[in-house]
């Protein structure tokens, strides 16, 4: 989770940064990643202000750059890390200049902390900005919980977008039919400026009985969830998955926030002002049949309010007999069987394009030998389904036998084997897909016991230059948040001669692209291993594409000024990324220590002296992490 406020600097560096109040500079941080160059001030009122991604510190009157150089020389590195000091400053005193060090493009990261370790909302402590625009509510997710819960005749999570109304509210036009236990997720953001989509400051969920075709929320309106995003500690900052649904939330391209309107582990929820009735789960069995309205209220830090409405029709008993929509079967088939896996139960769906004498029967043999017979119920014009609840701890292979009797012809019988694996939160455990793939959760990694599995999937797209070297695996349950990182292992072919070209990649279903994971080789088992913060879709891909060096500055054949401030080049890679340690930058035949910025994908070297008149030469070479060499590039330019 983001612990501060990012202030835009219009893609420029060098803006003056001033101390917000009297205090003592107690720490400088000089690191390649993270906040980059950062400065920390303790104030007499017990608060601390933090300024990150700085270009440089102020020397005049403070001696900060001299102090940094001393530590760089002592440690023999450009990035000495934390530097502790006690340097008094006054409110409004110049302390640094904005930059783009560490992660991200040019901006200033600003924080206010209490006690040095608890970031708090700076807009509640004397800071403000002009903003009359309320947040935008983009949509809702409804998730049925358990085998007896449905949304529009399905157990799947359903996504419903909103449309803004003339009165400024947001409304989902579709009215889904629901039954059983439900929980909700809200998609919302706060627009600040033309381009910034930020998180909201407060979010509340209400449910009201609406009568018939009405948005009258004065009847039985009840709060189910509320959270104020006011403060978080660094000890709990890794628990973002309890706040956001990682299956849908993305911080850039596109920026979209999906807030869980329920709690998975209320005791470890990172924000302490959270309220969730029944953990945010709505049991419609206790509600009146008919139309209800789910009301989502979101506020920004200035109190601007947006309201979203999702109307649902509560059915007291789920019945799909009136469902007239036929399901399409694979071409050439009159009968098709599908086993769907949900958290805690299996749904067996039968599709038939031939008349049946009666609904099919599901015969289940559990791993412990227990036998259960379940009649299927109508699911649509040509479909039937039955649900089987899984038993925690009864791991092994479940045998599913479906029998159907056509009005004409022989009896249809189909048998499926389905693996069941329970992993307890307290003890952890491992789930495997044969020898090909596995996923391990250490003890205490999960917030709740889960049923888990690994399945090959086709829900991905291939990328030129990154051929698959394993099956693509769906590690389940997708998006489940973790207190500690899990570990996945995927096997690659034994005939691979150069494992360095391989990598575990994550498929981002929102952005439709593969991302390389930092992995480790296990040559003994011909496998790669990678740490994960949540289960998702992963595979072993081979990086076959060399990086490309371009845009040398100054350009080849150009004329430059003697006061040129830096030389640079762009280095891009499609697969595992640029190996920064391999970059060789020479200027006039001498190697210089260029700095690679992965955000800009640019290597730069600052020039501190005027250039002599005449011809100068810049060359750049690089490898990627797969060991592929880029074509070396050269620029010869003239200074007059």
MOSUL-V363441 format. One record per residue. N is the residue number from 1. RES is the residue in one letter. PSI is psi in whole degrees, -180 to 180 (999 if undefined). Layout:
n=<N;N>
res=<RES;RES>
psi=<PSI;PSI>
This chain:
n=<1;2;3;4;5;6;7;8;9;10;11;12;13;14;15;16;17;18;19;20;21;22;23;24;25;26;27;28;29;30;31;32;33;34;35;36;37;38;39;40;41;42;43;44;45;46;47;48;49;50;51;52;53;54;55;56;57;58;59;60;61;62;63;64;65;66;67;68;69;70;71;72;73;74;75;76;77;78;79;80;81;82;83;84;85;86;87;88;89;90;91;92;93;94;95;96;97;98;99;100;101;102;103;104;105;106;107;108;109;110;111;112;113;114;115;116;117;118;119;120;121;122;123;124;125;126;127;128;129;130;131;132;133;134;135;136;137;138;139;140;141;142;143;144;145;146;147;148;149;150;151;152;153;154;155;156;157;158;159;160;161;162;163;164;165;166;167;168;169;170;171;172;173;174;175;176;177;178;179;180;181;182;183;184;185;186;187;188;189;190;191;192;193;194;195;196;197;198;199;200;201;202;203;204;205;206;207;208;209;210;211;212;213;214;215;216;217;218;219;220;221;222;223;224;225;226;227;228;229;230;231;232;233;234;235;236;237;238;239;240;241;242;243;244;245;246;247;248;249;250;251;252;253;254;255;256;257;258;259;260;261;262;263;264;265;266;267;268;269;270;271;272;273;274;275;276;277;278;279;280;281;282;283;284;285;286;287;288;289;290;291;292;293;294;295;296;297;298;299;300;301;302;303;304;305;306;307;308;309;310;311;312;313;314;315;316;317;318;319;320;321;322;323;324;325;326;327;328;329;330;331;332;333;334;335;336;337;338;339;340;341;342;343;344;345;346;347;348;349;350;351;352;353;354;355;356;357;358;359;360;361;362;363;364;365;366;367;368;369;370;371;372;373;374;375;376;377;378;379;380;381;382;383;384;385;386;387;388;389;390;391;392;393;394;395;396;397;398;399;400;401;402;403;404;405;406;407;408;409;410;411;412;413;414;415;416;417;418;419;420;421;422;423;424;425;426;427;428;429;430;431;432;433;434;435;436;437;438;439;440;441;442;443;444;445;446;447;448;449;450;451;452;453;454;455;456;457;458;459;460;461;462;463;464;465;466;467;468;469;470;471;472;473;474;475;476;477;478;479;480;481;482;483;484;485;486;487;488;489;490;491;492;493;494;495;496;497;498;499;500;501;502;503;504;505;506;507;508;509;510;511;512;513;514;515;516;517;518;519;520;521;522;523;524;525;526;527;528;529;530;531;532;533;534;535;536;537;538;539;540;541;542;543;544;545;546;547;548;549;550;551;552;553;554;555;556;557;558;559;560;561;562;563;564;565;566;567;568;569;570;571;572;573;574;575;576;577;578;579;580;581;582;583;584;585;586;587;588;589;590;591;592;593;594;595;596;597;598;599;600;601;602;603;604;605;606;607;608;609;610;611;612;613;614;615;616;617;618;619;620;621;622;623;624;625;626;627;628;629;630;631;632;633;634;635;636;637;638;639;640>
res=<X;X;X;X;X;X;X;X;X;X;X;X;X;X;X;X;X;X;X;X;X;X;X;X;X;X;X;X;X;X;X;X;X;X;X;X;X;X;X;X;X;X;X;X;X;X;X;X;X;X;X;X;X;X;X;X;X;X;X;X;X;X;X;X;X;X;X;X;X;X;X;X;X;X;X;X;X;X;X;X;X;X;X;X;X;X;X;X;X;X;X;X;X;X;X;X;X;X;X;X;X;X;X;X;X;X;X;X;X;X;X;X;X;X;X;X;X;X;X;X;X;X;X;X;X;X;X;X;X;X;X;X;X;X;X;X;X;X;X;X;X;X;X;X;X;X;X;X;X;X;X;X;X;X;X;X;X;X;X;X;X;X;X;X;X;X;X;X;X;X;X;X;X;X;X;X;X;X;X;X;X;X;X;X;X;X;X;X;X;X;X;X;X;X;X;X;X;X;X;X;X;X;X;X;X;X;X;X;X;X;X;X;X;X;X;X;X;X;X;X;X;X;X;X;X;X;X;X;X;X;X;X;X;X;X;X;X;X;X;X;X;X;X;X;X;X;X;X;X;X;X;X;X;X;X;X;X;X;X;X;X;X;X;X;X;X;X;X;X;X;X;X;X;X;X;X;X;X;X;X;X;X;X;X;X;X;X;X;X;X;X;X;X;X;X;X;X;X;X;X;X;X;X;X;X;X;X;X;X;X;X;X;X;X;X;X;X;X;X;X;X;X;X;X;X;X;X;X;X;X;X;X;X;X;X;X;X;X;X;X;X;X;X;X;X;X;X;X;X;X;X;X;X;X;X;X;X;X;X;X;X;X;X;X;X;X;X;X;X;X;X;X;X;X;X;X;X;X;X;X;X;X;X;X;X;X;X;X;X;X;X;X;X;X;X;X;X;X;X;X;X;X;X;X;X;X;X;X;X;X;X;X;X;X;X;X;X;X;X;X;X;X;X;X;X;X;X;X;X;X;X;X;X;X;X;X;X;X;X;X;X;X;X;X;X;X;X;X;X;X;X;X;X;X;X;X;X;X;X;X;X;X;X;X;X;X;X;X;X;X;X;X;X;X;X;X;X;X;X;X;X;X;X;X;X;X;X;X;X;X;X;X;X;X;X;X;X;X;X;X;X;X;X;X;X;X;X;X;X;X;X;X;X;X;X;X;X;X;X;X;X;X;X;X;X;X;X;X;X;X;X;X;X;X;X;X;X;X;X;X;X;X;X;X;X;X;X;X;X;X;X;X;X;X;X;X;X;X;X;X;X;X;X;X;X;X;X;X;X;X;X;X;X;X;X;X;X;X;X;X;X;X;X;X;X;X;X;X;X;X;X;X;X;X;X;X;X;X;X;X;X;X;X;X;X;X;X;X;X;X;X;X;X;X;X;X;X;X;X;X;X;X;X;X;X;X;X;X;X;X;X;X;X;X;X;X;X;X;X;X>
psi=<149;130;8;-158;128;121;123;145;26;37;25;159;167;7;145;137;128;152;135;-19;169;150;-163;122;117;-15;139;146;125;98;154;-38;-168;-130;-3;-123;120;154;138;128;127;134;155;-24;8;-4;161;137;142;136;116;164;35;149;-47;158;164;138;-42;119;-11;-28;28;-39;-36;-42;-41;-45;-39;-43;-33;-42;-40;-40;-7;33;153;-20;84;-5;-138;136;118;141;177;97;111;145;158;156;130;2;137;126;-23;-180;140;154;-153;32;157;-149;144;166;178;124;169;122;125;133;152;129;153;122;9;-15;0;97;137;169;113;-21;-3;6;51;-2;148;165;157;122;112;5;125;165;165;129;113;-27;-176;151;138;127;115;139;112;164;-18;14;140;148;116;48;13;159;-8;155;129;141;129;112;156;164;137;135;171;-29;6;-12;170;135;135;121;-36;142;99;150;133;155;157;-151;136;153;159;153;138;135;118;156;163;119;118;111;-172;-27;-16;117;113;165;157;168;-31;145;135;144;129;155;131;142;128;-1;-153;124;50;151;28;106;10;-8;116;28;131;135;132;-25;145;139;140;122;71;-42;153;153;158;-18;-20;3;-23;-4;31;-28;-16;-19;-45;147;108;-12;-25;-27;133;143;-11;149;61;155;119;132;122;108;127;125;43;168;136;-39;93;-33;-28;12;131;-24;130;-10;25;144;132;108;129;37;20;5;129;118;102;-14;-23;3;161;146;142;-161;130;158;125;122;124;121;129;142;147;-178;-19;4;2;130;137;147;131;142;131;111;136;150;115;123;131;-34;133;127;119;17;-30;-1;111;-10;120;147;139;132;158;148;133;3;139;-8;136;138;134;133;121;137;127;165;107;-6;164;142;125;120;129;131;133;127;14;148;138;150;-35;173;144;160;139;122;120;128;112;165;-29;6;-9;137;136;133;128;124;138;152;156;137;-20;-167;-32;30;151;155;157;146;141;120;130;152;119;132;-18;75;155;-155;123;131;122;119;122;130;132;144;106;156;-27;137;-177;159;138;129;130;137;134;144;134;123;140;131;120;134;120;142;-40;-36;-24;-173;-176;138;142;153;84;-137;-3;-32;152;161;129;133;122;165;131;3;-38;150;-18;158;143;154;132;156;167;128;141;146;156;11;66;173;144;152;127;135;-7;70;149;137;11;173;159;127;138;106;122;154;130;134;3;129;152;140;-34;155;143;176;126;150;132;132;146;165;144;-21;6;123;-24;85;-18;-25;-8;158;152;128;147;133;117;105;-20;-48;-9;52;161;143;133;137;142;116;173;144;142;85;-25;-36;7;52;159;146;145;144;145;152;-9;151;146;-153;124;156;163;123;158;128;110;3;130;152;164;128;132;179;48;136;125;155;155;130;3;173;131;161;155;-22;17;131;-23;161;151;168;153;134;117;147;139;-33;-104;-12;165;135;100;-32;-15;-11;127;117;123;145;117;42;-5;137;135;154;82;152;126;128;106;-24;-44;-12;46;137;134;153;124;141;123;-8;155;143;143;152;147;-162;137;152;132;129;147;131;154;156;161;178;-10;-4;5;136;134;156;122;140;149;139;126;123;168;138;128;999>
